[in-house]
Amino acid sequence: MIVVIKSQTPASEVERIIQELSHYPVTTEKVVGKDKVVIGLVGDTTAIHPEHVQQISRFIEQVIRVKQPFKRVSLEYRYGEPSEVIVPTPNGLVTFGQNHPLVVVAGPCSVENEEMIVETAQVVKATGAQFLRGGAYKPRTSPYAFQGHGESALSLLAKAREVTGLGIITEVMDTADLDKVAEVADVVQIGARNMQNFSLLKKAGATGKPILLKRGLSATIEEWLMAAEYILATGNPNVILCERGIRTFDKQYTRNTLDLSVVPVLRGLTHLPIMIDPSHATGYSKYVPTMAKASVAAGTDSLMIEVHPNPSKALSDGPQSLTPEQFVELMQEIAPLAQFFGRGTKSTFTSVTPFGAKIPLTVGV
């Protein structure tokens, strides 16, 4: 249930209303939007009558029952207003959200060595992307596949951030590693295989760090949003939803099926920002540019792109990784598209190739 407060209500009256509502056996949460203040009542509200709540104050505009099973995550909970996730990085604040420029996250599937991750980070930074992605801990289907370098890779990500000023997004697989990952990551990623690891969701949320929540391999939209609800229930509102493709009947031509319909669907269900990962979704680098551009056209708030200096020798997910040159080309193609859909900002950058050559470019991402 939410209680919508009229515009320009005195702060003292808002606090008095909250005090009155606290007599009910529910948790009260104040959500301050651009135009409205909304007070959320979370818990068993079946015995609370909206008309009784309405009588608490003449400054209450409306009392609405949230119909969705995901309460804090629902668009209703913020009275239809999209939320923002603001992330401090060494290069400044970056905002994920509907009314902000497209945020680009790029980097290798896994951190392999210092030279490789720093080189890739320089390319990512040069194109105007804001975050470096790279796995220190890798969940793999086979126990014999490369599992990541673990804690030592975290220190290499920290080095790349020091050199470039990029924000860092990296995955946590286990609650035992959460503190180490959170110390380095500006955004903590919960991978598809851990989407319903509820202990991890709760503990990751409790860190207060922004959380990137990837959709599970076969998860419904409701299951995905309920997983996000676990994080918001810890008091952490900073969640970004990432669509990375789902498992369907066709495995011959693509790794997964990219469900771009989630963008308009989620817009009608939740206030949370949306990211699309076309690399994991397609599994092949030749399809990534097309689906990245389609994602921008669909209205995504962010893109996650895999980039590797030498994909043929990558320790994981090489087939879906773009080379630095391909990534630069993609960023140039995305620029006018982002501008067209009102999601771009003008920036001039210098692209760094693996051989240190510099190519002046102008884009609008």
C-alpha positions as CSV (number, residue, x, y, z in Angstrom):
1,M,0.0,0.0,0.0
2,I,1.2,3.5,-0.7
3,V,0.1,6.8,0.6
4,V,0.5,9.7,-1.8
5,I,1.1,13.1,-0.2
6,K,0.0,16.3,-1.9
7,S,2.6,18.5,-3.5
8,Q,4.0,21.3,-1.3
9,T,3.0,19.6,1.9
10,P,5.0,20.9,4.9
11,A,7.8,18.5,5.9
12,S,6.5,18.6,9.5
13,E,3.1,17.3,8.3
14,V,4.8,14.5,6.3
15,E,6.6,13.4,9.4
16,R,3.4,13.6,11.4
17,I,1.6,11.4,8.9
18,I,4.5,8.9,9.0
19,Q,4.2,8.8,12.8
20,E,0.5,8.1,12.6
21,L,1.0,5.3,10.1
22,S,3.7,3.7,12.3
23,H,0.9,2.6,14.6
24,Y,-0.1,0.0,12.0
25,P,1.9,-3.3,12.1
26,V,3.8,-2.5,9.0
27,T,7.1,-1.0,7.9
28,T,6.8,2.6,6.7
29,E,9.2,4.0,4.0
30,K,9.3,7.5,2.7
31,V,10.0,7.8,-1.1
32,V,10.8,11.4,-2.2
33,G,10.2,11.9,-5.9
34,K,10.5,14.9,-8.1
35,D,6.9,16.0,-7.7
36,K,5.5,13.9,-4.9
37,V,6.3,12.3,-1.6
38,V,5.0,8.7,-1.3
39,I,4.9,6.8,1.9
40,G,5.1,3.0,1.4
41,L,3.4,0.6,3.9
42,V,5.1,-2.8,3.6
43,G,3.8,-5.8,5.3
44,D,0.3,-7.3,5.8
45,T,-2.0,-4.4,4.9
46,T,-5.2,-6.5,4.5
47,A,-6.7,-5.1,7.7
48,I,-5.8,-1.5,6.8
49,H,-8.7,0.3,5.2
50,P,-7.6,3.0,2.7
51,E,-10.5,5.3,3.8
52,H,-9.2,5.2,7.4
53,V,-5.7,6.2,6.2
54,Q,-7.2,9.0,4.1
55,Q,-8.7,10.5,7.2
56,I,-5.3,10.9,8.9
57,S,-4.6,14.2,7.1
58,R,-6.1,16.5,4.5
59,F,-2.6,16.5,2.9
60,I,-3.1,12.9,1.8
61,E,-3.9,12.9,-1.9
62,Q,-4.5,9.2,-2.5
63,V,-4.2,5.7,-0.8
64,I,-3.4,2.9,-3.3
65,R,-3.0,-0.8,-2.8
66,V,0.0,-2.2,-4.7
67,K,-1.4,-5.2,-6.6
68,Q,1.9,-6.7,-7.7
69,P,3.6,-9.3,-5.5
70,F,6.8,-7.3,-5.8
71,K,6.0,-4.3,-3.7
72,R,9.1,-2.0,-3.5
73,V,10.1,-2.9,-7.0
74,S,6.8,-2.1,-8.6
75,L,6.2,1.1,-10.6
76,E,3.1,1.7,-8.4
77,Y,5.4,2.0,-5.3
78,R,6.9,5.2,-6.7
79,Y,3.6,6.4,-8.1
80,G,4.7,5.9,-11.6
81,E,8.0,7.7,-11.3
82,P,11.2,5.9,-12.6
83,S,14.1,5.7,-10.1
84,E,17.7,6.4,-10.7
85,V,20.9,4.6,-9.6
86,I,23.7,7.1,-9.1
87,V,27.1,5.5,-8.9
88,P,30.2,7.5,-7.8
89,T,33.3,6.6,-9.9
90,P,36.8,8.2,-10.0
91,N,35.7,10.0,-13.1
92,G,32.5,11.4,-11.4
93,L,28.9,10.4,-10.8
94,V,27.3,8.2,-13.4
95,T,23.5,7.9,-13.4
96,F,21.5,4.9,-14.6
97,G,17.9,5.8,-15.5
98,Q,15.3,6.5,-18.1
99,N,15.9,10.2,-18.3
100,H,19.7,10.1,-18.5
101,P,22.3,9.3,-21.2
102,L,23.0,5.7,-22.2
103,V,25.6,4.1,-19.9
104,V,28.0,1.8,-21.6
105,V,29.8,-1.0,-19.6
106,A,32.5,-3.0,-21.4
107,G,35.4,-5.3,-20.9
108,P,36.4,-9.0,-20.9
109,C,34.5,-11.9,-19.5
110,S,37.3,-12.6,-17.1
111,V,40.4,-10.8,-15.9
112,E,43.4,-12.8,-17.2
113,N,46.5,-10.6,-16.4
114,E,47.4,-7.0,-15.7
115,E,48.5,-6.1,-19.3
116,M,45.3,-7.5,-20.8
117,I,42.9,-5.8,-18.3
118,V,44.6,-2.4,-18.3
119,E,44.9,-2.4,-22.1
120,T,41.2,-3.2,-22.4
121,A,40.3,-0.6,-19.8
122,Q,42.1,2.0,-21.8
123,V,40.1,1.2,-24.9
124,V,36.9,1.2,-23.0
125,K,37.7,4.6,-21.4
126,A,38.8,6.0,-24.8
127,T,35.5,5.3,-26.4
128,G,33.5,7.2,-23.7
129,A,32.2,4.2,-21.9
130,Q,31.9,4.7,-18.1
131,F,32.4,1.2,-16.6
132,L,34.8,-1.6,-17.0
133,R,33.4,-5.1,-16.6
134,G,35.6,-8.1,-15.8
135,G,35.1,-11.3,-13.9
136,A,37.4,-12.3,-11.0
137,Y,35.1,-15.2,-10.0
138,K,33.5,-17.1,-12.9
139,P,30.6,-19.5,-12.6
140,R,31.1,-22.1,-15.3
141,T,29.0,-25.0,-16.4
142,S,32.1,-27.3,-16.4
143,P,34.2,-27.7,-13.3
144,Y,37.2,-28.0,-15.6
145,A,36.7,-24.7,-17.3
146,F,38.6,-21.5,-16.2
147,Q,37.0,-20.3,-13.0
148,G,38.7,-16.9,-12.8
149,H,41.8,-15.8,-10.8
150,G,39.7,-14.8,-7.8
151,E,41.1,-12.3,-5.3
152,S,44.2,-11.6,-7.3
153,A,42.0,-10.5,-10.2
154,L,40.3,-8.0,-8.0
155,S,43.5,-6.2,-7.4
156,L,44.0,-6.1,-11.2
157,L,40.6,-4.5,-11.6
158,A,41.6,-1.9,-8.9
159,K,44.7,-1.2,-10.9
160,A,42.7,-0.7,-14.1
161,R,40.4,1.7,-12.3
162,E,43.5,3.6,-10.9
163,V,44.9,4.0,-14.5
164,T,41.6,4.9,-16.2
165,G,39.2,6.3,-13.6
166,L,36.5,3.9,-14.9
167,G,33.9,2.5,-12.5
168,I,34.2,-1.3,-11.9
169,I,31.4,-3.9,-12.3
170,T,32.3,-7.4,-11.3
171,E,30.4,-10.5,-10.1
172,V,30.2,-12.0,-6.7
173,M,29.4,-15.7,-6.5
174,D,29.6,-16.5,-2.8
175,T,28.7,-14.7,0.4
176,A,32.2,-15.6,1.6
177,D,33.7,-13.3,-1.1
178,L,31.2,-10.5,-0.8
179,D,33.3,-8.1,1.3
180,K,36.4,-8.5,-1.0
181,V,34.3,-7.9,-4.1
182,A,32.4,-4.9,-2.6
183,E,35.7,-3.3,-1.6
184,V,36.7,-3.1,-5.3
185,A,33.4,-3.0,-7.2
186,D,31.5,0.2,-7.7
187,V,28.6,-2.0,-8.8
188,V,28.3,-5.6,-7.5
189,Q,27.0,-8.0,-10.1
190,I,24.7,-10.9,-9.2
191,G,25.0,-13.3,-12.2
192,A,22.2,-15.2,-13.9
193,R,23.0,-18.5,-12.1
194,N,22.7,-16.7,-8.7
195,M,19.6,-14.7,-9.4
196,Q,17.6,-16.8,-6.9
197,N,20.5,-17.3,-4.4
198,F,18.4,-15.5,-1.7
199,S,21.1,-15.5,1.0
200,L,23.5,-13.8,-1.5
201,L,20.8,-11.3,-2.6
202,K,20.1,-10.3,1.0
203,K,23.7,-10.0,2.0
204,A,24.7,-8.1,-1.2
205,G,21.8,-5.7,-0.6
206,A,22.9,-5.1,2.9
207,T,26.3,-3.8,1.7
208,G,24.5,-0.7,0.4
209,K,26.4,-1.0,-2.9
210,P,24.5,-0.7,-6.2
211,I,23.6,-4.1,-7.4
212,L,23.4,-5.3,-11.0
213,L,20.9,-8.2,-11.1
214,K,21.1,-10.4,-14.2
215,R,18.0,-12.4,-15.2
216,G,18.2,-16.1,-14.6
217,L,18.7,-18.5,-17.5
218,S,15.0,-19.6,-17.4
219,A,13.5,-17.0,-15.1
220,T,10.2,-15.4,-15.7
221,I,9.9,-11.7,-15.4
222,E,8.0,-12.0,-12.1
223,E,10.7,-14.3,-10.6
224,W,13.3,-11.8,-11.7
225,L,11.5,-8.9,-10.1
226,M,10.9,-10.9,-6.9
227,A,14.6,-11.5,-6.7
228,A,15.1,-7.7,-7.0
229,E,12.6,-7.3,-4.2
230,Y,14.9,-9.2,-1.9
231,I,17.5,-6.6,-2.4
232,L,15.2,-3.6,-2.0
233,A,13.8,-5.2,1.1
234,T,17.2,-4.8,2.8
235,G,16.8,-1.1,2.4
236,N,19.0,-0.8,-0.7
237,P,17.0,0.8,-3.5
238,N,20.0,0.8,-6.0
239,V,19.3,-2.1,-8.3
240,I,19.8,-2.3,-12.1
241,L,18.1,-5.1,-14.0
242,C,20.1,-6.8,-16.7
243,E,18.6,-8.9,-19.5
244,R,21.2,-11.3,-20.8
245,G,19.2,-13.7,-22.8
246,I,17.1,-16.6,-21.7
247,R,17.1,-20.3,-22.5
248,T,14.6,-21.4,-25.2
249,F,14.3,-24.3,-27.6
250,D,16.9,-23.0,-30.1
251,K,20.5,-23.5,-29.1
252,Q,21.9,-24.1,-32.6
253,Y,22.4,-20.6,-33.8
254,T,22.6,-18.4,-30.7
255,R,23.7,-19.0,-27.2
256,N,20.5,-17.7,-25.7
257,T,17.4,-15.8,-26.9
258,L,17.6,-12.1,-26.3
259,D,14.2,-11.0,-24.9
260,L,14.1,-7.3,-26.0
261,S,10.4,-7.3,-25.2
262,V,11.4,-7.0,-21.5
263,V,12.2,-3.3,-22.0
264,P,8.6,-2.2,-22.6
265,V,7.2,-4.8,-20.3
266,L,9.5,-3.7,-17.4
267,R,8.7,-0.1,-18.1
268,G,5.1,-0.9,-17.2
269,L,6.0,-3.0,-14.1
270,T,9.0,-1.4,-12.3
271,H,10.7,1.9,-11.7
272,L,14.2,0.3,-11.8
273,P,16.8,1.0,-14.6
274,I,17.4,-1.6,-17.3
275,M,20.6,-2.9,-18.9
276,I,20.9,-5.2,-21.9
277,D,23.8,-7.6,-22.4
278,P,23.8,-8.6,-26.1
279,S,27.1,-10.5,-25.8
280,H,25.8,-13.2,-23.5
281,A,22.4,-13.2,-25.2
282,T,23.7,-14.0,-28.7
283,G,27.0,-15.8,-27.9
284,Y,28.6,-14.6,-31.1
285,S,30.4,-11.4,-31.7
286,K,28.9,-11.0,-35.2
287,Y,25.5,-10.5,-33.8
288,V,26.4,-8.2,-30.9
289,P,26.4,-4.9,-32.8
290,T,23.0,-5.5,-34.4
291,M,21.4,-6.4,-31.0
292,A,23.2,-3.6,-29.2
293,K,21.7,-1.1,-31.6
294,A,18.3,-2.8,-31.3
295,S,18.5,-2.5,-27.5
296,V,19.2,1.2,-27.7
297,A,16.2,1.6,-30.1
298,A,14.0,-0.4,-27.6
299,G,14.9,2.0,-24.9
300,T,17.5,0.4,-22.7
301,D,19.2,2.6,-20.1
302,S,22.5,0.8,-20.4
303,L,24.5,-1.7,-22.5
304,M,27.1,-4.3,-21.3
305,I,29.5,-5.4,-24.1
306,E,32.3,-7.9,-23.9
307,V,35.6,-6.7,-25.3
308,H,38.9,-8.6,-25.4
309,P,42.2,-7.7,-27.0
310,N,42.5,-11.2,-28.6
311,P,39.1,-13.1,-28.5
312,S,40.6,-16.2,-30.1
313,K,42.8,-16.7,-27.1
314,A,40.4,-15.6,-24.4
315,L,40.1,-17.9,-21.4
316,S,36.4,-17.6,-21.4
317,D,33.6,-16.4,-23.8
318,G,36.0,-15.5,-26.6
319,P,33.4,-16.2,-29.4
320,Q,31.1,-13.4,-28.1
321,S,33.8,-10.8,-27.4
322,L,34.4,-7.9,-29.7
323,T,38.0,-6.8,-30.6
324,P,38.9,-3.3,-29.6
325,E,38.6,-2.1,-33.2
326,Q,35.1,-3.7,-33.4
327,F,34.1,-2.0,-30.1
328,V,35.2,1.4,-31.3
329,E,33.2,0.9,-34.5
330,L,30.2,-0.1,-32.5
331,M,30.4,2.9,-30.3
332,Q,30.5,5.2,-33.3
333,E,27.4,3.5,-34.7
334,I,25.6,3.7,-31.4
335,A,26.3,7.4,-31.0
336,P,23.8,8.9,-33.5
337,L,21.2,6.3,-32.4
338,A,21.5,7.3,-28.8
339,Q,21.3,10.9,-29.8
340,F,18.2,10.3,-31.9
341,F,16.4,8.6,-29.0
342,G,17.5,11.4,-26.6
343,R,20.0,9.3,-24.7
344,G,23.3,10.8,-25.8
345,T,25.8,13.4,-24.8
346,K,28.5,14.9,-27.0
347,S,32.0,13.7,-26.1
348,T,35.3,13.7,-28.0
349,F,37.6,10.8,-27.2
350,T,40.8,9.2,-28.4
351,S,40.6,5.5,-29.2
352,V,43.6,3.4,-28.0
353,T,44.3,0.3,-30.1
354,P,46.2,-2.7,-28.7
355,F,49.3,-1.4,-30.4
356,G,49.1,2.0,-28.8
357,A,48.1,3.9,-31.9
358,K,45.7,6.8,-31.2
359,I,42.7,7.5,-33.4
360,P,40.8,10.8,-32.7
361,L,37.0,10.2,-32.8
362,T,33.9,12.1,-31.9
363,V,30.8,10.3,-30.6
364,G,27.7,11.1,-28.8
365,V,27.1,8.4,-26.2
